[in-house]
Structures are given as C-alpha cells and as structure tokens.
C-alpha cells in the first residue's frame, strides 16, 4: 500500500494567483512558509524556513482566493506532485507542489506581519478610530472550576458542578447495552 499525504501549517507568503482552466474550473496558486527552530551543536538557536507551493482547484480555489492574504495562517492537507516541462530554451524544469484536498483557515490576525490580521473577505481599510473600536473578538476560555458572577447582589459565589445533576438524571439500569 502507498500513501502520498502532506499536512502543512504555515503562513501565506504571497497573494493567491487565480486562473481558470479551459474547462472553466478555477485554479489558485500560492506559497506557504513553514519555520523550524532548533539549537545547533554549538548551542546557538537557529531558525530555518521552508517554502511550499500550493495548488487549489474548484471550491478550494474560490475559498483561498477570497479569504487568504499574505501573512494568513492556514492548514493545508493534500498530496505531493512534481510536474516537469521543457522551457522555451529547451531545458527541462521541475516544480514540486502540494495539491490541496482541504484547507483550514487560521484565526483572524494570526501570523500577519502588521499584527492587524488577515483581511477576511478583503473588506475596505478602516479608519484609525474604527480600527481601535473593532479589535479582534476575544474567545472566552472557561476553566474547569469557573465561578460565574452571581445574579443576586449577595456577593456569594460557589463553583459550578455539573456532576451532581448528571448523577440524578442517568441511571445505569436505563442504558440499553
């Protein structure tokens, strides 16, 4: 059995190029940079970048052309393919690409060089006043022992426990297997 599978998580290095095949199907090309951090034998910390050529067809091409910008974080799942052709000078050329089977967009703002985030949907630029009021949405993190603010003004708070209610509702004898 053979397997040709690639998973790449990195930042887009150039705006996606959109083309159409003679059949009318849309194709998008862009590249992604992945970084590797390591310590050399002399103890020096080093960083190494690798660049990957990505090709998307059909619906993925449409999504990537609309939502990916330079600096966007993206996860690509696909297969590796090497194309070859003879150029106008008669020399044979090779190009290794990842043909995307699926993609997952990173969070807004992840990996962008300016820190303001990728511009999903390529919306018009905001004025400085609007930009400060429209900061990124914060995704709340709820800890295991989260104590919610009390509804009454008594000030007393107690941890929320879901196990007590679950024990009352489920009886092992009621499970059919």
C-alpha positions in Angstrom: 0.0 0.0 0.0 1.2 3.5 -0.8 0.5 6.9 0.8 1.0 10.4 -0.5 -0.2 12.8 2.1 1.1 16.2 3.2 0.0 18.4 6.1 1.4 22.0 6.0 0.7 24.6 8.7 2.2 28.0 7.9 1.9 31.5 6.7 0.9 32.5 3.1 4.0 34.3 1.5 2.2 35.9 -1.5 -1.3 36.8 -2.5 -3.1 33.8 -4.2 -3.0 33.9 -8.1 -6.3 33.0 -9.6 -6.6 31.4 -13.1 -9.2 29.4 -15.0 -8.7 26.2 -16.9 -10.1 25.8 -20.4 -12.9 23.8 -18.8 -13.8 26.8 -16.7 -12.6 25.3 -13.4 -10.9 27.9 -11.1 -7.3 27.3 -10.0 -5.4 29.1 -7.3 -1.6 29.1 -6.7 0.2 30.5 -3.7 3.0 29.5 -1.4 3.3 28.9 2.3 6.3 29.3 4.6 6.9 26.9 7.5 9.5 27.6 10.1 11.8 25.2 12.1 13.5 26.3 15.2 16.5 24.3 16.5 19.6 24.5 18.5 22.9 23.9 16.7 25.6 21.6 18.1 27.4 24.8 19.3 24.3 25.7 21.4 23.3 28.6 19.1 19.5 28.9 18.5 18.7 28.9 14.8 15.6 29.3 12.6 15.1 27.7 9.2 12.3 28.5 6.7 10.9 26.1 4.1 8.7 27.3 1.2 5.9 25.1 -0.3 4.0 25.7 -3.5 0.2 25.1 -3.1 -2.4 24.5 -5.8 -6.1 24.6 -5.1 -8.9 23.6 -7.6 -12.6 24.3 -7.7 -14.3 25.3 -4.4 -11.0 25.4 -2.5 -9.6 27.8 -5.2 -12.6 30.1 -4.6 -12.2 30.0 -0.8 -8.4 30.5 -0.9 -8.7 33.4 -3.4 -11.3 35.2 -1.2 -10.0 34.6 2.3 -6.3 34.1 2.1 -3.9 37.1 2.1 -0.2 37.4 2.5 0.6 36.5 6.1 -2.5 34.5 6.8 -2.1 31.3 8.8 -3.5 28.3 7.0 -3.5 24.5 7.4 -3.4 22.6 4.1 -4.0 18.9 3.7 -3.1 17.4 0.3 -0.8 15.3 -1.9 2.6 16.0 -3.3 3.1 16.2 -7.1 6.1 17.0 -9.2 5.5 18.5 -12.6 8.0 18.8 -15.3 8.1 20.6 -18.6 10.6 21.9 -21.2 11.0 25.7 -21.2 11.5 27.9 -24.2 15.3 27.5 -24.0 14.8 23.7 -24.3 15.8 22.9 -20.7 13.7 20.6 -18.6 12.3 22.2 -15.5 10.7 20.7 -12.4 8.3 22.0 -9.8 7.1 20.2 -6.7 3.7 21.3 -5.5 1.1 20.3 -2.9 -2.3 19.7 -4.5 -4.8 20.7 -1.7 -7.5 18.3 -0.8 -8.7 20.5 2.1 -7.8 23.7 3.9 -8.5 25.2 7.2 -8.2 28.9 7.8 -6.3 30.1 10.8 -7.7 32.6 13.3 -8.0 36.2 12.2 -4.9 38.1 12.8 -2.7 35.0 13.2 0.7 35.3 11.5 0.0 38.7 9.9 3.2 40.8 9.7 1.4 44.0 10.7 -0.4 42.4 13.7 -3.7 43.7 12.4 -4.7 40.4 11.0 -5.6 38.9 7.7 -8.4 40.8 6.0 -11.1 38.1 5.5 -13.4 39.0 2.7 -10.9 41.8 1.7 -13.0 44.5 3.4 -12.1 48.1 2.8 -9.5 49.6 5.2 -10.9 51.0 8.4 -10.1 54.5 9.7 -7.9 54.6 12.9 -11.0 55.4 15.1 -12.9 52.4 13.7 -9.9 50.1 13.9 -9.4 50.6 17.7 -13.1 50.1 18.4 -13.2 46.9 16.2 -10.4 44.9 17.9 -10.3 41.2 17.4 -13.0 39.2 19.1 -11.8 37.6 22.3 -12.6 33.9 22.5 -13.6 33.2 26.1 -11.7 30.4 27.9 -13.8 28.7 30.6 -11.7 26.9 33.2 -12.8 23.7 34.9 -13.6 25.4 38.2 -15.1 28.5 36.8 -17.1 30.6 39.2 -19.7 32.7 37.4 -20.7 36.1 38.7 -23.7 35.8 40.9 -27.1 37.0 39.7 -28.1 38.3 43.1 -26.1 41.0 44.8 -25.2 39.0 47.9 -21.7 38.5 46.7 -21.6 34.8 47.5 -20.2 32.6 44.7 -19.8 28.9 44.5 -18.1 26.7 41.9 -20.5 25.3 39.3 -20.7 21.5 39.4 -22.2 19.6 36.6 -21.6 16.1 38.1 -24.3 16.4 40.8 -27.1 17.0 38.2 -25.8 14.2 35.9 -25.8 11.6 38.7 -29.5 12.3 39.4 -30.6 12.1 35.8 -28.8 8.9 34.5 -29.3 5.5 35.9 -27.0 2.7 34.7 -30.0 0.3 34.5 -31.6 2.6 31.9 -28.6 2.1 29.4 -29.8 -0.5 26.8 -26.4 -2.3 26.3 
